[in-house]
Amino acid sequence: MIFLGIDAGGTKTTAVAADIKGEMIRSAKGPPGAISVIGVNGVKSLITDLLKELDLKDSLDRIQAATFGFSGVGRTDVSEKVEEEIKNIGFTDFKLITDGELLHYSAFKESDGILLEAGTGAVCISGKNNVLTQIGGWGYLLGDEGGGYQIGRDAVRKALAENDKNLPVSELSKEIMKFYGVEKREELISTVYSSDSVQKVISSSAFTVCELAKQGDSDAQTIVEAAATHLFAILQTALEKYAADDLIKIAYAGSILSQDSPVLDLLNKKLDNIGSDFEIIDISIEPAAAGVLYAVNGSGEESSEQLLNSLKGIIV
């Protein structure tokens, strides 16, 4: 039998399928799967396309259990609708959780710990005594400060504000215009609003801003500092709720908190001053692959060391 894990976020969706021994492993990658992007009505086609790529579309009877981690299913009214769409595909034994919860599982399994993710958006998931608490992750319209969307949006807004005031084109604006392939700052407006996925288009420029910040550009550094401050604020909230008396394990995830990120450097400096005893741990398995383990354990089966080692090598 096969176990399936799907991780659907604001930038991409990944899927991993494997048998209990880890001898057969398949992976697939698809477009953004956040409910705010595709809507509930887009769930069925997204999953069906991934199953087709995994060569499992006509073999649902081979899937013993599945885990679906979707961005935007934290509210009961939304999760119930998404669950119904998944049932309509033909799944019976599955678990629907948020992509943040799935990522927390990939970092800590059933252990306690705090996960801070900053990719397209930003969210903090605190897990203690098998109880998960989410801080942030409200989506790009209401929150997600500190993520790639905010960083990219602030850079575009800076360029447009310069244009309104007839100011010279800054180095940051030059690089943002170059990134989007436009010659005038005002052209950024139509570029953004004509895109199929505003979140993806805007957040994709965050890397350019971070690179400029590392090179010493003051405008980019201001944006990066603001992102780090927002991320530290939600991490502080998580730490206050955590109320641990011993060592706190913290994991970082997402492109904005990659090892060479200036946001990460600033965040760690702020974290050094909190006075708590903590340890930063690395995430060794991708969320979709962790979804396979989640499905295995949820079905009552016992995952093997061979399966775990095989899944650790998966990069989707």
N, C-alpha and C positions, 0 to 999 in steps of 0.2 A: 504493500500500500504506500501511497504518497502523501506527504504533508506539505502544505502550502503557506507561504508567508508573503503578504503584500504590504508595502509601505507607500502610502499615497500622500505626498506633500505638495507644497506650493510651487515647486520648481520641476519636480519629476515624480514618477511613480516607478518603483522597482518591485520585482517579484522573484521569489526563489522557491523551487519545488525540489524535494528530496525524499528518498526512501529512508526507512528507519536506520539503516546501516550506513548511510552516507555514500553508498556505492554509485547511486544515480543522482546527479544534481543538475538542475537546469536553472537558468536565470533569464530574466527579460527586463526590458526597460521601456517605459512609456512616458507620455506627456504628463503635465501637472495633474494631480488628482484631488487637490483640496476642494472641499465642497463649495467653498466660496468662489472657486474658479469654474468648476464643471457643473455645479448644481446636483441635486439628488438625481435628476433625470439622466445625468451623464455617468452615473456609477456603473450601470449594467454594461454599457458599451466599453467602458474603460477596462473592466475586469474581463470581459469576453475577449477583447483584443489581446490582453496579456496571456490568457489561457491558450489562445490560438498560437501565440509566439512560443509558448512553452510546450506546444503540441499536446495540450490537455483539453481542448475545447470539446471534443467528443468523448472524453474519458473521465467525466466527473465522478463516476462510480469508483475510480481508482484513488480518489482523494479522500483519505480517511478523516482528516480534520484540517481546518484552515484558520489563519489569523489575518484579519484585515485591520491595518492601522491607518485611519483616515484623518487628515487634518480637517477640523470643523465638525466633528461628531461628539463634542463634549456635552452638548445639550440633549436631553432626552427626546425632545420632539424631533430633532434632526436624526439622531441615532436610530430611532424606531423606523423612520422612513428609509434610511439607508439599509437597515437590516432586511426590510421587506424587498428591496431591490435585489439584495444578495440571494434571498430565498427564491426569488423569481428566476434566478439563473439556474438554480438546482441544488444549491448548497444546503445542507441540513445541519452538519456538525461544524460550527464555526464560532469564532469570537470576534466581535467588533469592538475595537478600542481606538483611542486617539493615536495619531502618529507620535505624539510626545510620550504617551504611555509605553508605546512599543520601543521607542528609543531608550527610555529609562530601563526597560527590561533588558535591552541589549547591553547596557552598561553594568547593571547590578544584579540581573536575574531576580531572585526573591530577596536579596539583601537590602539593607537600608542605604540610602544615599541621595544626594541632590544632583539633578541633571540641569545644566544650563545650556540651552540650544539657541544659536543665533545663525540662521541661514537666511532664507527670504524674510522670515519673521523672527520673533523671539519669544521664548517661553521657558519657564522654569518648572520642573517637576520634582517635588520632594516626596520621597518614599520612606516611611518609617512604620515598623510593625505591620507591614503589608497593607498600609493605607497610603494612597497616593493623593497629593494635593498639588493642584496646578496654580501657578502664579503667572499672570500675563497670558500671552497667546490669544488675544482677543481678535486677531485678524488685522489686515492692513488699514481698514477704515477706522477702527476704534483703538488700535494699539500697535503692538509689534515694534515699539521703539527699541532701537539697538540692533535691529536686523538689517539685512542688505537692502530691503525696500526703503527703510528710512534713510540710510546712507546715500543711496542712489537718488532718492527724491530730493534730499537736501542739496545735493550737488546740482541737480537740474534747476531747482528753485533759485539757487545762488546765481546761476548763469542768467536766468530770466530776470531776476531782480537787477542785475548789472545792466541788462539791456534796457529795462524800463527807465533807469537813471542815466542812460547814455554814458556809462562808465567804460573805460578800456576793457578789453577782453582779458580776463585773468588767465593764468596758466591752467588753473583747474577747469575753467570754462573751455579753453582750447582743447584740453584732453577729452572732456565730455562730448564736445561737438565732434571731435575726431572719432570717438568711440561709436557714436550714433550715425556717423557718416553724413553730417549736415555742415553747411558753410556759414549759416547764420544762427544766432542764439534763439531767435523766435521760432525757428523751424523745429526746435525741440518739442514744442507744444503738439504739433500735428503728428510727429513721430511717436510720441507717447500715446496720444488718444486714439490713434489709428491701429494700435496693436491689438492682437487677439487676447493677449494676457498682459495687462498692465503691470501686475506684480512681477512677473518674470522679466519683462523688458527693463523696468526701472531697477530692480535688484541686481540685474546683470552688470550694471555699471559700478557696483560697489567695489569690485576688485581694483578698478582704475583709481578710485578715490583713495583706497588703502595704500596702493603703490605710491601715489603722490605724497601721501602723508609720511611714508617711510623716507621719502627723498627730501623731506623738510618743507613742503609747501604748507604755508600757514592756513590757507583756506581749507585744505583737505584735513589738516590736523585738527581744526576746530570741529569739523563734522565728525571725525573719528572720536574725539574726546567726548562729544555729546552722546555718541552711541555707547561708549564704555560706561559713561555715567548712568545711562538708562539701564544697562545690563546689570550694573552693580546694585542699583536700587532694587530690582526684582530679586536678585540673589540675596540681598540683605533681608528682604521680607521673608524669603524662604528660610533663611538661617534663624530668624526670630521665631518663626512658627515651629522650626525643627526642635529647638530647645534641647539639644544634646549635651550630655555631661562628659562624653568622651570624644574620641577622634571622629570627625565628620568626613565622609568620603564625598568628593565632588568630581563630576565628570563634565567635560566640555564637548559640545558637538556643533556641527554646522560650519560652513565655509568662513564665516566672519570670525570664528574663534579657532582657525587653523594655526598651526605652530608658528608660522612666520607673520601672523597678523598683528598690526599695530594696536588693534582693539584689544587683543588678548594681553599684550604687554601692559597697557594702561589698566586693564581690569585686574591683573595680578598684583599690580602695585597698590591698587585700592584694597584688594583683598588681604594683603599683608598687614594692614593696619586694623583689622577687625578684632584681633585679640582671641580668636577661637583657634582650636587645634584642628587642622584639617589636612587632608591628603588629596592631591589631584591624581585621578586614575585615568588610564587610557581605555578607550572602547575598542575591543578586539574583534567585534563581529558586527556586520552591517545589520540595520534594523530588519530588513526583509528576511535575512537569514536567521535572525533571532526569532522572527515570527514563526519559522519552522519549528524551532525548539519550543516555543510557546504552545504551538498546536500539538506537538508531541506530548508535552507534559499535561496539557489540558485534556487529552484523550485518555489519560491513564497509562500510557506507554512510558517506558524509561529510555531516555536518549543515551546513546552510546558515546564513548570517548571518540570513536572513529567518526561519528556523525558530527560531533562538535568540532573536531579538528578540520574536517572537510569544509564545514560552513565558515570557519574562520578565514579560509583562503578565498572566499567568494568576494569579488569586487564587481558590482553591477554598474 
